[in-house]
Amino acid sequence: MFEPQEGYDAYQFAATQAKAASADPHQLVLMLMDGLLDEIARAEGHILARQYERKGQSINKCLQILGGLDSALDMDKGGELASNLHRLYDYCGQRLFEISVGNDVAGFAEVRRILLELKEGWEAMARHPR
């Protein structure tokens, strides 16, 4: 039987793929940041609902997105900025792992704050290209 959520998920996936295909690097980072923040909200909801298997899946997805953001850094050309971003992505990943192990939703606020600040920086760079 067709589930409405499956259709919506397929639509979202196709829309995201189309958007990513035409995005510049800053837009791609912003899309990943938005996806990461959305997935953090889902993970928090799963903990509150005591849906621990889904929480694990969401945390894993968050860690994959952070890994993708980190792997896109050009450590040779990015200098100190790339190094600092690498440390922040790594720290957020460590915190998400700790949050997951302890099922401590309070920790999400810190990670969310860091990511929102980073997102603001990426948005500013997208608005003011060199």
N, CA, C and O atoms as a GROMACS GRO file, in nm:
protein
  520
    1MET      N    1   0.084  -0.119   0.000
    1MET     CA    2   0.000   0.000   0.000
    1MET      C    3   0.088   0.124   0.000
    1MET      O    4   0.191   0.127   0.067
    2PHE      N    5   0.050   0.224  -0.072
    2PHE     CA    6   0.124   0.349  -0.082
    2PHE      C    7   0.105   0.430   0.046
    2PHE      O    8  -0.008   0.452   0.089
    3GLU      N    9   0.214   0.472   0.104
    3GLU     CA   10   0.210   0.555   0.224
    3GLU      C   11   0.235   0.700   0.184
    3GLU      O   12   0.330   0.728   0.110
    4PRO      N   13   0.152   0.794   0.230
    4PRO     CA   14   0.172   0.935   0.195
    4PRO      C   15   0.311   0.986   0.230
    4PRO      O   16   0.368   1.065   0.155
    5GLN      N   17   0.366   0.943   0.342
    5GLN     CA   18   0.498   0.990   0.384
    5GLN      C   19   0.605   0.946   0.284
    5GLN      O   20   0.699   1.021   0.258
    6GLU      N   21   0.591   0.826   0.228
    6GLU     CA   22   0.688   0.778   0.130
    6GLU      C   23   0.687   0.868   0.006
    6GLU      O   24   0.793   0.901  -0.048
    7GLY      N   25   0.569   0.906  -0.039
    7GLY     CA   26   0.558   0.994  -0.154
    7GLY      C   27   0.619   1.130  -0.127
    7GLY      O   28   0.687   1.186  -0.212
    8TYR      N   29   0.593   1.182  -0.008
    8TYR     CA   30   0.649   1.311   0.031
    8TYR      C   31   0.802   1.303   0.038
    8TYR      O   32   0.872   1.393  -0.008
    9ASP      N   33   0.852   1.194   0.097
    9ASP     CA   34   0.997   1.177   0.107
    9ASP      C   35   1.061   1.170  -0.032
    9ASP      O   36   1.168   1.228  -0.054
   10ALA      N   37   0.998   1.100  -0.124
   10ALA     CA   38   1.050   1.090  -0.260
   10ALA      C   39   1.051   1.227  -0.327
   10ALA      O   40   1.147   1.263  -0.396
   11TYR      N   41   0.944   1.302  -0.307
   11TYR     CA   42   0.936   1.437  -0.363
   11TYR      C   43   1.048   1.524  -0.305
   11TYR      O   44   1.117   1.594  -0.379
   12GLN      N   45   1.065   1.521  -0.173
   12GLN     CA   46   1.169   1.600  -0.107
   12GLN      C   47   1.307   1.564  -0.160
   12GLN      O   48   1.390   1.652  -0.184
   13PHE      N   49   1.331   1.434  -0.178
   13PHE     CA   50   1.460   1.388  -0.228
   13PHE      C   51   1.485   1.443  -0.368
   13PHE      O   52   1.594   1.493  -0.397
   14ALA      N   53   1.385   1.433  -0.455
   14ALA     CA   54   1.400   1.482  -0.592
   14ALA      C   55   1.420   1.633  -0.595
   14ALA      O   56   1.502   1.683  -0.672
   15ALA      N   57   1.346   1.705  -0.512
   15ALA     CA   58   1.361   1.850  -0.506
   15ALA      C   59   1.500   1.888  -0.456
   15ALA      O   60   1.561   1.982  -0.508
   16THR      N   61   1.549   1.818  -0.358
   16THR     CA   62   1.683   1.845  -0.304
   16THR      C   63   1.790   1.816  -0.408
   16THR      O   64   1.885   1.892  -0.423
   17GLN      N   65   1.775   1.704  -0.480
   17GLN     CA   66   1.871   1.669  -0.585
   17GLN      C   67   1.876   1.777  -0.692
   17GLN      O   68   1.984   1.816  -0.737
   18ALA      N   69   1.759   1.825  -0.733
   18ALA     CA   70   1.754   1.929  -0.836
   18ALA      C   71   1.818   2.058  -0.788
   18ALA      O   72   1.891   2.124  -0.862
   19LYS      N   73   1.791   2.094  -0.664
   19LYS     CA   74   1.849   2.216  -0.607
   19LYS      C   75   2.001   2.205  -0.596
   19LYS      O   76   2.073   2.299  -0.627
   20ALA      N   77   2.049   2.088  -0.553
   20ALA     CA   78   2.193   2.067  -0.537
   20ALA      C   79   2.264   2.070  -0.672
   20ALA      O   80   2.378   2.118  -0.681
   21ALA      N   81   2.199   2.021  -0.776
   21ALA     CA   82   2.262   2.016  -0.908
   21ALA      C   83   2.292   2.155  -0.962
   21ALA      O   84   2.386   2.173  -1.040
   22SER      N   85   2.214   2.253  -0.922
   22SER     CA   86   2.234   2.388  -0.975
   22SER      C   87   2.296   2.484  -0.872
   22SER      O   88   2.307   2.604  -0.899
   23ALA      N   89   2.336   2.434  -0.758
   23ALA     CA   90   2.386   2.520  -0.650
   23ALA      C   91   2.536   2.548  -0.665
   23ALA      O   92   2.611   2.465  -0.715
   24ASP      N   93   2.576   2.666  -0.620
   24ASP     CA   94   2.718   2.697  -0.612
   24ASP      C   95   2.771   2.641  -0.479
   24ASP      O   96   2.691   2.598  -0.396
   25PRO      N   97   2.904   2.641  -0.458
   25PRO     CA   98   2.958   2.580  -0.335
   25PRO      C   99   2.901   2.637  -0.205
   25PRO      O  100   2.875   2.561  -0.112
   26HIS      N  101   2.879   2.769  -0.199
   26HIS     CA  102   2.823   2.826  -0.077
   26HIS      C  103   2.680   2.777  -0.054
   26HIS      O  104   2.641   2.746   0.059
   27GLN      N  105   2.602   2.768  -0.162
   27GLN     CA  106   2.465   2.719  -0.150
   27GLN      C  107   2.464   2.573  -0.105
   27GLN      O  108   2.377   2.532  -0.027
   28LEU      N  109   2.559   2.494  -0.154
   28LEU     CA  110   2.566   2.354  -0.112
   28LEU      C  111   2.595   2.342   0.037
   28LEU      O  112   2.534   2.261   0.107
   29VAL      N  113   2.688   2.423   0.086
   29VAL     CA  114   2.720   2.422   0.229
   29VAL      C  115   2.596   2.462   0.308
   29VAL      O  116   2.565   2.400   0.410
   30LEU      N  117   2.526   2.565   0.262
   30LEU     CA  118   2.405   2.609   0.332
   30LEU      C  119   2.297   2.502   0.330
   30LEU      O  120   2.225   2.484   0.428
   31MET      N  121   2.285   2.430   0.219
   31MET     CA  122   2.188   2.319   0.213
   31MET      C  123   2.225   2.210   0.314
   31MET      O  124   2.138   2.156   0.382
   32LEU      N  125   2.354   2.180   0.323
   32LEU     CA  126   2.399   2.080   0.420
   32LEU      C  127   2.375   2.127   0.562
   32LEU      O  128   2.333   2.049   0.648
   33MET      N  129   2.401   2.254   0.588
   33MET     CA  130   2.376   2.309   0.722
   33MET      C  131   2.228   2.300   0.758
   33MET      O  132   2.192   2.260   0.868
   34ASP      N  133   2.142   2.338   0.662
   34ASP     CA  134   1.998   2.329   0.688
   34ASP      C  135   1.957   2.184   0.716
   34ASP      O  136   1.881   2.157   0.808
   35GLY      N  137   2.009   2.093   0.635
   35GLY     CA  138   1.979   1.951   0.656
   35GLY      C  139   2.029   1.901   0.791
   35GLY      O  140   1.962   1.823   0.858
   36LEU      N  141   2.146   1.947   0.830
   36LEU     CA  142   2.203   1.909   0.959
   36LEU      C  143   2.118   1.960   1.074
   36LEU      O  144   2.088   1.886   1.168
   37LEU      N  145   2.079   2.086   1.066
   37LEU     CA  146   1.995   2.143   1.172
   37LEU      C  147   1.858   2.073   1.178
   37LEU      O  148   1.805   2.050   1.286
   38ASP      N  149   1.802   2.040   1.063
   38ASP     CA  150   1.675   1.966   1.060
   38ASP      C  151   1.691   1.828   1.124
   38ASP      O  152   1.606   1.784   1.201
   39GLU      N  153   1.801   1.761   1.093
   39GLU     CA  154   1.823   1.627   1.146
   39GLU      C  155   1.850   1.630   1.296
   39GLU      O  156   1.811   1.539   1.368
   40ILE      N  157   1.916   1.735   1.344
   40ILE     CA  158   1.937   1.752   1.488
   40ILE      C  159   1.802   1.766   1.557
   40ILE      O  160   1.780   1.707   1.663
   41ALA      N  161   1.711   1.842   1.498
   41ALA     CA  162   1.577   1.857   1.556
   41ALA      C  163   1.506   1.723   1.560
   41ALA      O  164   1.436   1.691   1.656
   42ARG      N  165   1.523   1.643   1.454
   42ARG     CA  166   1.460   1.509   1.453
   42ARG      C  167   1.521   1.422   1.562
   42ARG      O  168   1.449   1.351   1.633
   43ALA      N  169   1.653   1.425   1.576
   43ALA     CA  170   1.719   1.344   1.678
   43ALA      C  171   1.670   1.382   1.817
   43ALA      O  172   1.646   1.295   1.901
   44GLU      N  173   1.655   1.511   1.840
   44GLU     CA  174   1.605   1.558   1.969
   44GLU      C  175   1.462   1.505   1.993
   44GLU      O  176   1.430   1.459   2.102
   45GLY      N  177   1.380   1.514   1.890
   45GLY     CA  178   1.243   1.462   1.901
   45GLY      C  179   1.240   1.313   1.928
   45GLY      O  180   1.157   1.265   2.005
   46HIS      N  181   1.331   1.240   1.864
   46HIS     CA  182   1.336   1.094   1.885
   46HIS      C  183   1.376   1.061   2.029
   46HIS      O  184   1.323   0.966   2.088
   47ILE      N  185   1.469   1.138   2.085
   47ILE     CA  186   1.506   1.114   2.225
   47ILE      C  187   1.387   1.141   2.316
   47ILE      O  188   1.357   1.062   2.404
   48LEU      N  189   1.321   1.253   2.292
   48LEU     CA  190   1.206   1.288   2.376
   48LEU      C  191   1.094   1.186   2.364
   48LEU      O  192   1.022   1.161   2.461
   49ALA      N  193   1.079   1.127   2.246
   49ALA     CA  194   0.975   1.026   2.224
   49ALA      C  195   1.024   0.885   2.261
   49ALA      O  196   0.950   0.788   2.249
   50ARG      N  197   1.148   0.877   2.306
   50ARG     CA  198   1.209   0.748   2.343
   50ARG      C  199   1.212   0.650   2.226
   50ARG      O  200   1.194   0.529   2.243
   51GLN      N  201   1.235   0.705   2.110
   51GLN     CA  202   1.251   0.624   1.988
   51GLN      C  203   1.401   0.616   1.960
   51GLN      O  204   1.454   0.685   1.872
   52TYR      N  205   1.468   0.530   2.035
   52TYR     CA  206   1.613   0.530   2.038
   52TYR      C  207   1.676   0.477   1.910
   52TYR      O  208   1.786   0.520   1.872
   53GLU      N  209   1.610   0.386   1.842
   53GLU     CA  210   1.664   0.339   1.716
   53GLU      C  211   1.663   0.453   1.613
   53GLU      O  212   1.761   0.473   1.541
   54ARG      N  213   1.553   0.525   1.607
   54ARG     CA  214   1.545   0.639   1.515
   54ARG      C  215   1.643   0.748   1.556
   54ARG      O  216   1.703   0.814   1.470
   55LYS      N  217   1.661   0.768   1.686
   55LYS     CA  218   1.760   0.865   1.734
   55LYS      C  219   1.897   0.829   1.682
   55LYS      O  220   1.971   0.915   1.634
   56GLY      N  221   1.931   0.702   1.690
   56GLY     CA  222   2.060   0.656   1.640
   56GLY      C  223   2.076   0.682   1.492
   56GLY      O  224   2.184   0.722   1.447
   57GLN      N  225   1.971   0.659   1.416
   57GLN     CA  226   1.976   0.685   1.272
   57GLN      C  227   1.995   0.834   1.244
   57GLN      O  228   2.072   0.871   1.156
   58SER      N  229   1.924   0.917   1.319
   58SER     CA  230   1.938   1.062   1.300
   58SER      C  231   2.076   1.112   1.339
   58SER      O  232   2.134   1.194   1.268
   59ILE      N  233   2.128   1.064   1.450
   59ILE     CA  234   2.262   1.105   1.491
   59ILE      C  235   2.364   1.060   1.388
   59ILE      O  236   2.457   1.134   1.355
   60ASN      N  237   2.348   0.939   1.336
   60ASN     CA  238   2.438   0.890   1.232
   60ASN      C  239   2.432   0.979   1.109
   60ASN      O  240   2.536   1.010   1.050
   61LYS      N  241   2.313   1.020   1.070
   61LYS     CA  242   2.298   1.109   0.954
   61LYS      C  243   2.366   1.243   0.982
   61LYS      O  244   2.431   1.299   0.894
   62CYS      N  245   2.351   1.295   1.105
   62CYS     CA  246   2.419   1.419   1.142
   62CYS      C  247   2.570   1.405   1.129
   62CYS      O  248   2.637   1.494   1.076
   63LEU      N  249   2.622   1.294   1.178
   63LEU     CA  250   2.767   1.272   1.171
   63LEU      C  251   2.814   1.260   1.026
   63LEU      O  252   2.923   1.306   0.993
   64GLN      N  253   2.732   1.200   0.941
   64GLN     CA  254   2.767   1.191   0.799
   64GLN      C  255   2.770   1.329   0.734
   64GLN      O  256   2.859   1.359   0.654
   65ILE      N  257   2.672   1.412   0.767
   65ILE     CA  258   2.670   1.548   0.711
   65ILE      C  259   2.791   1.626   0.759
   65ILE      O  260   2.856   1.694   0.680
   66LEU      N  261   2.822   1.617   0.888
   66LEU     CA  262   2.942   1.684   0.940
   66LEU      C  263   3.067   1.634   0.869
   66LEU      O  264   3.157   1.711   0.837
   67GLY      N  265   3.072   1.503   0.845
   67GLY     CA  266   3.186   1.446   0.772
   67GLY      C  267   3.195   1.502   0.631
   67GLY      O  268   3.304   1.529   0.581
   68GLY      N  269   3.080   1.518   0.567
   68GLY     CA  270   3.078   1.576   0.433
   68GLY      C  271   3.125   1.721   0.432
   68GLY      O  272   3.202   1.762   0.346
   69LEU      N  273   3.079   1.797   0.529
   69LEU     CA  274   3.123   1.937   0.540
   69LEU      C  275   3.274   1.943   0.564
   69LEU      O  276   3.343   2.025   0.504
   70ASP      N  277   3.323   1.855   0.650
   70ASP     CA  278   3.464   1.854   0.683
   70ASP      C  279   3.549   1.810   0.564
   70ASP      O  280   3.654   1.868   0.538
   71SER      N  281   3.503   1.709   0.492
   71SER     CA  282   3.581   1.659   0.378
   71SER      C  283   3.587   1.760   0.264
   71SER      O  284   3.677   1.752   0.180
   72ALA      N  285   3.494   1.854   0.259
   72ALA     CA  286   3.494   1.956   0.154
   72ALA      C  287   3.592   2.069   0.183
   72ALA      O  288   3.619   2.152   0.096
   73LEU      N  289   3.647   2.073   0.303
   73LEU     CA  290   3.742   2.179   0.338
   73LEU      C  291   3.872   2.159   0.261
   73LEU      O  292   3.923   2.048   0.250
   74ASP      N  293   3.925   2.267   0.208
   74ASP     CA  294   4.055   2.264   0.141
   74ASP      C  295   4.158   2.313   0.243
   74ASP      O  296   4.179   2.433   0.261
   75MET      N  297   4.221   2.217   0.309
   75MET     CA  298   4.313   2.251   0.418
   75MET      C  299   4.437   2.325   0.367
   75MET      O  300   4.496   2.402   0.442
   76ASP      N  301   4.477   2.302   0.241
   76ASP     CA  302   4.594   2.371   0.187
   76ASP      C  303   4.563   2.517   0.156
   76ASP      O  304   4.640   2.606   0.193
   77LYS      N  305   4.452   2.541   0.090
   77LYS     CA  306   4.418   2.678   0.050
   77LYS      C  307   4.341   2.752   0.160
   77LYS      O  308   4.343   2.875   0.165
   78GLY      N  309   4.272   2.678   0.246
   78GLY     CA  310   4.185   2.740   0.346
   78GLY      C  311   4.256   2.795   0.467
   78GLY      O  312   4.198   2.875   0.542
   79GLY      N  313   4.378   2.754   0.489
   79GLY     CA  314   4.458   2.805   0.600
   79GLY      C  315   4.391   2.792   0.735
   79GLY      O  316   4.332   2.689   0.768
   80GLU      N  317   4.400   2.899   0.813
   80GLU     CA  318   4.349   2.899   0.950
   80GLU      C  319   4.197   2.882   0.954
   80GLU      O  320   4.145   2.816   1.044
   81LEU      N  321   4.127   2.941   0.857
   81LEU     CA  322   3.982   2.928   0.853
   81LEU      C  323   3.940   2.782   0.838
   81LEU      O  324   3.853   2.733   0.911
   82ALA      N  325   4.002   2.712   0.744
   82ALA     CA  326   3.970   2.571   0.723
   82ALA      C  327   4.004   2.488   0.847
   82ALA      O  328   3.930   2.398   0.885
   83SER      N  329   4.115   2.520   0.908
   83SER     CA  330   4.157   2.449   1.029
   83SER      C  331   4.056   2.471   1.143
   83SER      O  332   4.021   2.377   1.214
   84ASN      N  333   4.011   2.593   1.159
   84ASN     CA  334   3.912   2.624   1.263
   84ASN      C  335   3.778   2.555   1.234
   84ASN      O  336   3.715   2.501   1.326
   85LEU      N  337   3.735   2.557   1.109
   85LEU     CA  338   3.611   2.488   1.073
   85LEU      C  339   3.624   2.338   1.101
   85LEU      O  340   3.531   2.276   1.152
   86HIS      N  341   3.739   2.282   1.066
   86HIS     CA  342   3.762   2.139   1.092
   86HIS      C  343   3.746   2.109   1.241
   86HIS      O  344   3.681   2.012   1.279
   87ARG      N  345   3.805   2.192   1.325
   87ARG     CA  346   3.795   2.170   1.470
   87ARG      C  347   3.650   2.185   1.519
   87ARG      O  348   3.605   2.108   1.604
   88LEU      N  349   3.578   2.282   1.465
   88LEU     CA  350   3.438   2.300   1.506
   88LEU      C  351   3.351   2.184   1.460
   88LEU      O  352   3.268   2.136   1.536
   89TYR      N  353   3.369   2.138   1.337
   89TYR     CA  354   3.292   2.023   1.288
   89TYR      C  355   3.323   1.901   1.373
   89TYR      O  356   3.233   1.824   1.408
   90ASP      N  357   3.451   1.882   1.406
   90ASP     CA  358   3.490   1.768   1.488
   90ASP      C  359   3.429   1.778   1.628
   90ASP      O  360   3.379   1.679   1.681
   91TYR      N  361   3.433   1.896   1.686
   91TYR     CA  362   3.375   1.917   1.819
   91TYR      C  363   3.224   1.888   1.818
   91TYR      O  364   3.173   1.820   1.907
   92CYS      N  365   3.155   1.939   1.718
   92CYS     CA  366   3.011   1.914   1.709
   92CYS      C  367   2.982   1.765   1.696
   92CYS      O  368   2.887   1.714   1.755
   93GLY      N  369   3.064   1.695   1.619
   93GLY     CA  370   3.047   1.551   1.606
   93GLY      C  371   3.067   1.479   1.738
   93GLY      O  372   2.991   1.389   1.773
   94GLN      N  373   3.170   1.519   1.812
   94GLN     CA  374   3.194   1.460   1.943
   94GLN      C  375   3.077   1.486   2.038
   94GLN      O  376   3.033   1.396   2.109
   95ARG      N  377   3.027   1.609   2.037
   95ARG     CA  378   2.914   1.643   2.124
   95ARG      C  379   2.789   1.563   2.086
   95ARG      O  380   2.718   1.515   2.174
   96LEU      N  381   2.763   1.549   1.956
   96LEU     CA  382   2.647   1.471   1.913
   96LEU      C  383   2.659   1.326   1.958
   96LEU      O  384   2.561   1.264   1.998
   97PHE      N  385   2.780   1.271   1.951
   97PHE     CA  386   2.801   1.134   1.999
   97PHE      C  387   2.772   1.126   2.148
   97PHE      O  388   2.705   1.033   2.193
   98GLU      N  389   2.823   1.222   2.226
   98GLU     CA  390   2.799   1.223   2.371
   98GLU      C  391   2.650   1.238   2.402
   98GLU      O  392   2.598   1.172   2.491
   99ILE      N  393   2.584   1.326   2.327
   99ILE     CA  394   2.440   1.346   2.346
   99ILE      C  395   2.366   1.216   2.320
   99ILE      O  396   2.275   1.179   2.395
  100SER      N  397   2.406   1.146   2.214
  100SER     CA  398   2.341   1.021   2.177
  100SER      C  399   2.360   0.914   2.285
  100SER      O  400   2.265   0.845   2.322
  101VAL      N  401   2.481   0.903   2.334
  101VAL     CA  402   2.510   0.802   2.436
  101VAL      C  403   2.430   0.829   2.564
  101VAL      O  404   2.376   0.737   2.625
  102GLY      N  405   2.423   0.957   2.603
  102GLY     CA  406   2.356   0.992   2.727
  102GLY      C  407   2.209   1.027   2.712
  102GLY      O  408   2.140   1.052   2.811
  103ASN      N  409   2.160   1.030   2.587
  103ASN     CA  410   2.022   1.072   2.561
  103ASN      C  411   1.991   1.205   2.631
  103ASN      O  412   1.886   1.222   2.694
  104ASP      N  413   2.085   1.297   2.619
  104ASP     CA  414   2.077   1.426   2.689
  104ASP      C  415   2.042   1.537   2.590
  104ASP      O  416   2.130   1.592   2.524
  105VAL      N  417   1.913   1.569   2.581
  105VAL     CA  418   1.868   1.669   2.483
  105VAL      C  419   1.922   1.809   2.513
  105VAL      O  420   1.928   1.892   2.422
  106ALA      N  421   1.961   1.836   2.635
  106ALA     CA  422   2.013   1.969   2.669
  106ALA      C  423   2.138   2.003   2.589
  106ALA      O  424   2.163   2.120   2.559
  107GLY      N  425   2.216   1.903   2.553
  107GLY     CA  426   2.338   1.926   2.477
  107GLY      C  427   2.316   1.976   2.336
  107GLY      O  428   2.405   2.035   2.276
  108PHE      N  429   2.197   1.953   2.282
  108PHE     CA  430   2.168   1.998   2.146
  108PHE      C  431   2.176   2.150   2.134
  108PHE      O  432   2.212   2.200   2.027
  109ALA      N  433   2.145   2.222   2.239
  109ALA     CA  434   2.144   2.369   2.233
  109ALA      C  435   2.283   2.422   2.197
  109ALA      O  436   2.295   2.514   2.116
  110GLU      N  437   2.385   2.367   2.257
  110GLU     CA  438   2.522   2.412   2.229
  110GLU      C  439   2.560   2.384   2.083
  110GLU      O  440   2.613   2.471   2.015
  111VAL      N  441   2.531   2.263   2.037
  111VAL     CA  442   2.565   2.227   1.900
  111VAL      C  443   2.486   2.315   1.802
  111VAL      O  444   2.541   2.363   1.703
  112ARG      N  445   2.360   2.334   1.830
  112ARG     CA  446   2.275   2.417   1.744
  112ARG      C  447   2.329   2.561   1.738
  112ARG      O  448   2.332   2.622   1.631
  113ARG      N  449   2.370   2.615   1.852
  113ARG     CA  450   2.425   2.751   1.857
  113ARG      C  451   2.550   2.763   1.769
  113ARG      O  452   2.562   2.857   1.691
  114ILE      N  453   2.640   2.668   1.780
  114ILE     CA  454   2.763   2.670   1.700
  114ILE      C  455   2.729   2.663   1.552
  114ILE      O  456   2.782   2.739   1.471
  115LEU      N  457   2.640   2.571   1.517
  115LEU     CA  458   2.606   2.554   1.376
  115LEU      C  459   2.533   2.675   1.318
  115LEU      O  460   2.553   2.711   1.202
  116LEU      N  461   2.449   2.737   1.398
  116LEU     CA  462   2.379   2.857   1.350
  116LEU      C  463   2.477   2.972   1.327
  116LEU      O  464   2.461   3.048   1.232
  117GLU      N  465   2.578   2.984   1.413
  117GLU     CA  466   2.680   3.087   1.392
  117GLU      C  467   2.759   3.059   1.264
  117GLU      O  468   2.787   3.150   1.186
  118LEU      N  469   2.795   2.932   1.244
  118LEU     CA  470   2.866   2.896   1.122
  118LEU      C  471   2.780   2.923   0.999
  118LEU      O  472   2.829   2.973   0.897
  119LYS      N  473   2.654   2.890   1.009
  119LYS     CA  474   2.562   2.911   0.897
  119LYS      C  475   2.552   3.060   0.864
  119LYS      O  476   2.552   3.097   0.746
  120GLU      N  477   2.545   3.144   0.965
  120GLU     CA  478   2.541   3.288   0.942
  120GLU      C  479   2.666   3.334   0.868
  120GLU      O  480   2.659   3.419   0.778
  121GLY      N  481   2.780   3.279   0.904
  121GLY     CA  482   2.904   3.313   0.836
  121GLY      C  483   2.902   3.271   0.690
  121GLY      O  484   2.943   3.347   0.602
  122TRP      N  485   2.853   3.150   0.663
  122TRP     CA  486   2.843   3.102   0.525
  122TRP      C  487   2.744   3.187   0.446
  122TRP      O  488   2.767   3.217   0.329
  123GLU      N  489   2.635   3.226   0.510
  123GLU     CA  490   2.536   3.312   0.442
  123GLU      C  491   2.598   3.446   0.406
  123GLU      O  492   2.574   3.499   0.298
  124ALA      N  493   2.677   3.501   0.496
  124ALA     CA  494   2.743   3.630   0.470
  124ALA      C  495   2.841   3.616   0.354
  124ALA      O  496   2.849   3.705   0.269
  125MET      N  497   2.915   3.507   0.350
  125MET     CA  498   3.009   3.486   0.239
  125MET      C  499   2.935   3.470   0.107
  125MET      O  500   2.984   3.516   0.004
  126ALA      N  501   2.820   3.407   0.108
  126ALA     CA  502   2.742   3.389  -0.014
  126ALA      C  503   2.688   3.523  -0.064
  126ALA      O  504   2.678   3.545  -0.184
  127ARG      N  505   2.654   3.612   0.029
  127ARG     CA  506   2.601   3.744  -0.009
  127ARG      C  507   2.709   3.838  -0.060
  127ARG      O  508   2.681   3.929  -0.138
  128HIS      N  509   2.833   3.815  -0.017
  128HIS     CA  510   2.943   3.906  -0.051
  128HIS      C  511   3.059   3.828  -0.113
  128HIS      O  512   3.166   3.816  -0.052
  129PRO      N  513   3.040   3.776  -0.233
  129PRO     CA  514   3.150   3.700  -0.295
  129PRO      C  515   3.266   3.794  -0.326
  129PRO      O  516   3.249   3.915  -0.342
  130ARG      N  517   3.382   3.735  -0.332
  130ARG     CA  518   3.503   3.814  -0.360
  130ARG      C  519   3.503   3.865  -0.502
  130ARG      O  520   3.597   3.933  -0.542
   0.00000   0.00000   0.00000
